[in-house]
Amino acid sequence: MSNAVPPFCAIYRWRLHPGSEAAFVEAWSRVTQLLRNERGSLGSRLHRGPDQVWYSYTQWPSAEAKAEGLARESVDPDAWQRLRACIAESLPELVLEPVADFLAPLPLGGD
């Protein structure tokens, strides 16, 4: 691993209301793209686990950048509202400490 400061990484987890999966993915995608394009997020990936829990792995340049990016007015209040309406249960955020990184970067513009 290089001497560069590793990014802030976290995992978010949710259980969704049955039948809300497509709406959740659409709203999550909208919010994630706006946070990356307008607030400095390094992006996020969304996964559905075999336990029916949805997982989002996110990266920001730092914990401070994340706090600042999310403290400002919502990037899309309607999308946030739709996202929250899909969530039956939010599990605690897991903050991760990067130790080694061999994940291949995604090509830019590959949304």
Rosetta constraint file for C-alpha pairs under 8 A:
AtomPair CA 1 CA 99 HARMONIC 7.86 0.50
AtomPair CA 1 CA 100 HARMONIC 5.84 0.50
AtomPair CA 1 CA 101 HARMONIC 6.70 0.50
AtomPair CA 6 CA 61 HARMONIC 7.59 0.50
AtomPair CA 6 CA 62 HARMONIC 7.90 0.50
AtomPair CA 6 CA 98 HARMONIC 6.38 0.50
AtomPair CA 7 CA 59 HARMONIC 6.17 0.50
AtomPair CA 7 CA 60 HARMONIC 5.65 0.50
AtomPair CA 7 CA 61 HARMONIC 4.60 0.50
AtomPair CA 7 CA 62 HARMONIC 5.39 0.50
AtomPair CA 7 CA 98 HARMONIC 7.56 0.50
AtomPair CA 8 CA 59 HARMONIC 5.46 0.50
AtomPair CA 8 CA 60 HARMONIC 5.06 0.50
AtomPair CA 8 CA 61 HARMONIC 5.87 0.50
AtomPair CA 8 CA 62 HARMONIC 4.66 0.50
AtomPair CA 8 CA 63 HARMONIC 5.44 0.50
AtomPair CA 8 CA 66 HARMONIC 7.92 0.50
AtomPair CA 8 CA 95 HARMONIC 7.82 0.50
AtomPair CA 8 CA 96 HARMONIC 7.43 0.50
AtomPair CA 8 CA 97 HARMONIC 7.51 0.50
AtomPair CA 8 CA 98 HARMONIC 7.98 0.50
AtomPair CA 9 CA 57 HARMONIC 7.17 0.50
AtomPair CA 9 CA 58 HARMONIC 5.64 0.50
AtomPair CA 9 CA 59 HARMONIC 4.58 0.50
AtomPair CA 9 CA 60 HARMONIC 6.63 0.50
AtomPair CA 9 CA 95 HARMONIC 6.05 0.50
AtomPair CA 9 CA 96 HARMONIC 5.28 0.50
AtomPair CA 9 CA 97 HARMONIC 6.92 0.50
AtomPair CA 9 CA 98 HARMONIC 7.34 0.50
AtomPair CA 10 CA 57 HARMONIC 5.85 0.50
AtomPair CA 10 CA 58 HARMONIC 5.48 0.50
AtomPair CA 10 CA 59 HARMONIC 6.74 0.50
AtomPair CA 10 CA 93 HARMONIC 6.70 0.50
AtomPair CA 10 CA 94 HARMONIC 5.38 0.50
AtomPair CA 10 CA 95 HARMONIC 4.34 0.50
AtomPair CA 10 CA 96 HARMONIC 5.43 0.50
AtomPair CA 11 CA 55 HARMONIC 6.56 0.50
AtomPair CA 11 CA 56 HARMONIC 5.47 0.50
AtomPair CA 11 CA 57 HARMONIC 4.59 0.50
AtomPair CA 11 CA 58 HARMONIC 6.40 0.50
AtomPair CA 11 CA 93 HARMONIC 5.89 0.50
AtomPair CA 11 CA 94 HARMONIC 5.06 0.50
AtomPair CA 11 CA 95 HARMONIC 6.57 0.50
AtomPair CA 11 CA 96 HARMONIC 7.59 0.50
AtomPair CA 12 CA 55 HARMONIC 5.61 0.50
AtomPair CA 12 CA 56 HARMONIC 5.06 0.50
AtomPair CA 12 CA 57 HARMONIC 6.62 0.50
AtomPair CA 12 CA 90 HARMONIC 8.00 0.50
AtomPair CA 12 CA 91 HARMONIC 7.14 0.50
AtomPair CA 12 CA 92 HARMONIC 7.08 0.50
AtomPair CA 12 CA 93 HARMONIC 5.05 0.50
AtomPair CA 12 CA 94 HARMONIC 6.61 0.50
AtomPair CA 13 CA 53 HARMONIC 6.48 0.50
AtomPair CA 13 CA 54 HARMONIC 5.50 0.50
AtomPair CA 13 CA 55 HARMONIC 4.61 0.50
AtomPair CA 13 CA 56 HARMONIC 6.48 0.50
AtomPair CA 13 CA 90 HARMONIC 6.11 0.50
AtomPair CA 13 CA 91 HARMONIC 5.28 0.50
AtomPair CA 13 CA 92 HARMONIC 7.16 0.50
AtomPair CA 13 CA 93 HARMONIC 7.09 0.50
AtomPair CA 14 CA 53 HARMONIC 5.62 0.50
AtomPair CA 14 CA 54 HARMONIC 5.15 0.50
AtomPair CA 14 CA 55 HARMONIC 6.71 0.50
AtomPair CA 14 CA 87 HARMONIC 6.44 0.50
AtomPair CA 14 CA 88 HARMONIC 7.41 0.50
AtomPair CA 14 CA 89 HARMONIC 5.61 0.50
AtomPair CA 14 CA 90 HARMONIC 4.59 0.50
AtomPair CA 14 CA 91 HARMONIC 5.83 0.50
AtomPair CA 15 CA 52 HARMONIC 6.83 0.50
AtomPair CA 15 CA 53 HARMONIC 5.06 0.50
AtomPair CA 15 CA 54 HARMONIC 6.28 0.50
AtomPair CA 15 CA 87 HARMONIC 6.09 0.50
AtomPair CA 15 CA 88 HARMONIC 5.54 0.50
AtomPair CA 15 CA 89 HARMONIC 5.05 0.50
AtomPair CA 15 CA 90 HARMONIC 6.58 0.50
AtomPair CA 16 CA 20 HARMONIC 6.65 0.50
AtomPair CA 16 CA 21 HARMONIC 6.96 0.50
AtomPair CA 16 CA 53 HARMONIC 7.67 0.50
AtomPair CA 16 CA 54 HARMONIC 7.70 0.50
AtomPair CA 16 CA 86 HARMONIC 5.59 0.50
AtomPair CA 16 CA 87 HARMONIC 4.47 0.50
AtomPair CA 16 CA 88 HARMONIC 4.86 0.50
AtomPair CA 16 CA 89 HARMONIC 6.77 0.50
AtomPair CA 17 CA 21 HARMONIC 7.79 0.50
AtomPair CA 17 CA 86 HARMONIC 5.64 0.50
AtomPair CA 17 CA 87 HARMONIC 5.97 0.50
AtomPair CA 17 CA 88 HARMONIC 5.18 0.50
AtomPair CA 20 CA 24 HARMONIC 6.05 0.50
AtomPair CA 20 CA 86 HARMONIC 5.42 0.50
AtomPair CA 21 CA 25 HARMONIC 6.21 0.50
AtomPair CA 21 CA 86 HARMONIC 7.39 0.50
AtomPair CA 22 CA 26 HARMONIC 6.22 0.50
AtomPair CA 23 CA 27 HARMONIC 6.13 0.50
AtomPair CA 23 CA 82 HARMONIC 7.28 0.50
AtomPair CA 23 CA 83 HARMONIC 7.40 0.50
AtomPair CA 23 CA 86 HARMONIC 7.23 0.50
AtomPair CA 24 CA 28 HARMONIC 5.81 0.50
AtomPair CA 24 CA 82 HARMONIC 7.20 0.50
AtomPair CA 24 CA 83 HARMONIC 5.32 0.50
AtomPair CA 24 CA 86 HARMONIC 5.82 0.50
AtomPair CA 25 CA 29 HARMONIC 5.90 0.50
AtomPair CA 26 CA 30 HARMONIC 6.30 0.50
AtomPair CA 27 CA 31 HARMONIC 6.24 0.50
AtomPair CA 27 CA 79 HARMONIC 5.05 0.50
AtomPair CA 27 CA 80 HARMONIC 6.90 0.50
AtomPair CA 27 CA 82 HARMONIC 6.21 0.50
AtomPair CA 27 CA 83 HARMONIC 5.29 0.50
AtomPair CA 28 CA 32 HARMONIC 5.95 0.50
AtomPair CA 28 CA 79 HARMONIC 7.59 0.50
AtomPair CA 28 CA 80 HARMONIC 7.91 0.50
AtomPair CA 28 CA 83 HARMONIC 6.22 0.50
AtomPair CA 29 CA 33 HARMONIC 6.05 0.50
AtomPair CA 30 CA 34 HARMONIC 6.29 0.50
AtomPair CA 30 CA 79 HARMONIC 6.81 0.50
AtomPair CA 31 CA 35 HARMONIC 6.11 0.50
AtomPair CA 31 CA 75 HARMONIC 6.97 0.50
AtomPair CA 31 CA 76 HARMONIC 6.75 0.50
AtomPair CA 31 CA 79 HARMONIC 6.49 0.50
AtomPair CA 31 CA 80 HARMONIC 6.93 0.50
AtomPair CA 32 CA 36 HARMONIC 6.19 0.50
AtomPair CA 32 CA 43 HARMONIC 6.68 0.50
AtomPair CA 32 CA 44 HARMONIC 6.72 0.50
AtomPair CA 33 CA 37 HARMONIC 6.02 0.50
AtomPair CA 33 CA 43 HARMONIC 7.39 0.50
AtomPair CA 34 CA 38 HARMONIC 5.56 0.50
AtomPair CA 34 CA 39 HARMONIC 7.27 0.50
AtomPair CA 34 CA 75 HARMONIC 6.34 0.50
AtomPair CA 34 CA 76 HARMONIC 7.94 0.50
AtomPair CA 35 CA 39 HARMONIC 4.82 0.50
AtomPair CA 35 CA 40 HARMONIC 6.52 0.50
AtomPair CA 35 CA 41 HARMONIC 5.57 0.50
AtomPair CA 35 CA 43 HARMONIC 7.70 0.50
AtomPair CA 35 CA 69 HARMONIC 7.46 0.50
AtomPair CA 35 CA 75 HARMONIC 6.98 0.50
AtomPair CA 36 CA 40 HARMONIC 5.33 0.50
AtomPair CA 36 CA 41 HARMONIC 4.28 0.50
AtomPair CA 36 CA 42 HARMONIC 5.86 0.50
AtomPair CA 36 CA 43 HARMONIC 5.50 0.50
AtomPair CA 37 CA 41 HARMONIC 7.48 0.50
AtomPair CA 38 CA 75 HARMONIC 7.90 0.50
AtomPair CA 39 CA 69 HARMONIC 5.12 0.50
AtomPair CA 39 CA 70 HARMONIC 7.99 0.50
AtomPair CA 40 CA 60 HARMONIC 7.09 0.50
AtomPair CA 40 CA 61 HARMONIC 7.62 0.50
AtomPair CA 40 CA 65 HARMONIC 7.31 0.50
AtomPair CA 40 CA 69 HARMONIC 7.01 0.50
AtomPair CA 41 CA 59 HARMONIC 6.48 0.50
AtomPair CA 41 CA 60 HARMONIC 4.78 0.50
AtomPair CA 41 CA 61 HARMONIC 7.07 0.50
AtomPair CA 41 CA 65 HARMONIC 7.87 0.50
AtomPair CA 41 CA 66 HARMONIC 7.08 0.50
AtomPair CA 41 CA 69 HARMONIC 7.66 0.50
AtomPair CA 42 CA 58 HARMONIC 7.41 0.50
AtomPair CA 42 CA 59 HARMONIC 5.16 0.50
AtomPair CA 42 CA 60 HARMONIC 5.04 0.50
AtomPair CA 42 CA 61 HARMONIC 6.82 0.50
AtomPair CA 43 CA 58 HARMONIC 5.94 0.50
AtomPair CA 43 CA 59 HARMONIC 5.89 0.50
AtomPair CA 43 CA 60 HARMONIC 7.37 0.50
AtomPair CA 44 CA 56 HARMONIC 6.48 0.50
AtomPair CA 44 CA 57 HARMONIC 5.39 0.50
AtomPair CA 44 CA 58 HARMONIC 4.12 0.50
AtomPair CA 44 CA 59 HARMONIC 6.34 0.50
AtomPair CA 45 CA 56 HARMONIC 5.44 0.50
AtomPair CA 45 CA 57 HARMONIC 5.25 0.50
AtomPair CA 45 CA 58 HARMONIC 6.54 0.50
AtomPair CA 46 CA 54 HARMONIC 7.19 0.50
AtomPair CA 46 CA 55 HARMONIC 5.73 0.50
AtomPair CA 46 CA 56 HARMONIC 4.41 0.50
AtomPair CA 46 CA 57 HARMONIC 6.60 0.50
AtomPair CA 47 CA 54 HARMONIC 5.70 0.50
AtomPair CA 47 CA 55 HARMONIC 4.97 0.50
AtomPair CA 47 CA 56 HARMONIC 6.17 0.50
AtomPair CA 48 CA 52 HARMONIC 6.41 0.50
AtomPair CA 48 CA 53 HARMONIC 6.04 0.50
AtomPair CA 48 CA 54 HARMONIC 4.41 0.50
AtomPair CA 48 CA 55 HARMONIC 6.09 0.50
AtomPair CA 49 CA 53 HARMONIC 5.37 0.50
AtomPair CA 49 CA 54 HARMONIC 5.98 0.50
AtomPair CA 49 CA 55 HARMONIC 7.09 0.50
AtomPair CA 60 CA 65 HARMONIC 6.47 0.50
AtomPair CA 60 CA 66 HARMONIC 5.79 0.50
AtomPair CA 61 CA 65 HARMONIC 6.14 0.50
AtomPair CA 61 CA 66 HARMONIC 7.58 0.50
AtomPair CA 62 CA 66 HARMONIC 6.40 0.50
AtomPair CA 63 CA 67 HARMONIC 6.20 0.50
AtomPair CA 64 CA 68 HARMONIC 6.06 0.50
AtomPair CA 65 CA 69 HARMONIC 5.91 0.50
AtomPair CA 66 CA 70 HARMONIC 6.12 0.50
AtomPair CA 67 CA 71 HARMONIC 5.90 0.50
AtomPair CA 68 CA 72 HARMONIC 6.72 0.50
AtomPair CA 70 CA 74 HARMONIC 7.43 0.50
AtomPair CA 74 CA 80 HARMONIC 7.76 0.50
AtomPair CA 76 CA 80 HARMONIC 6.33 0.50
AtomPair CA 77 CA 81 HARMONIC 6.13 0.50
AtomPair CA 78 CA 82 HARMONIC 6.24 0.50
AtomPair CA 79 CA 83 HARMONIC 6.06 0.50
AtomPair CA 80 CA 84 HARMONIC 6.14 0.50
AtomPair CA 81 CA 85 HARMONIC 6.15 0.50
AtomPair CA 82 CA 86 HARMONIC 6.61 0.50
AtomPair CA 83 CA 87 HARMONIC 6.94 0.50
AtomPair CA 106 CA 110 HARMONIC 7.18 0.50
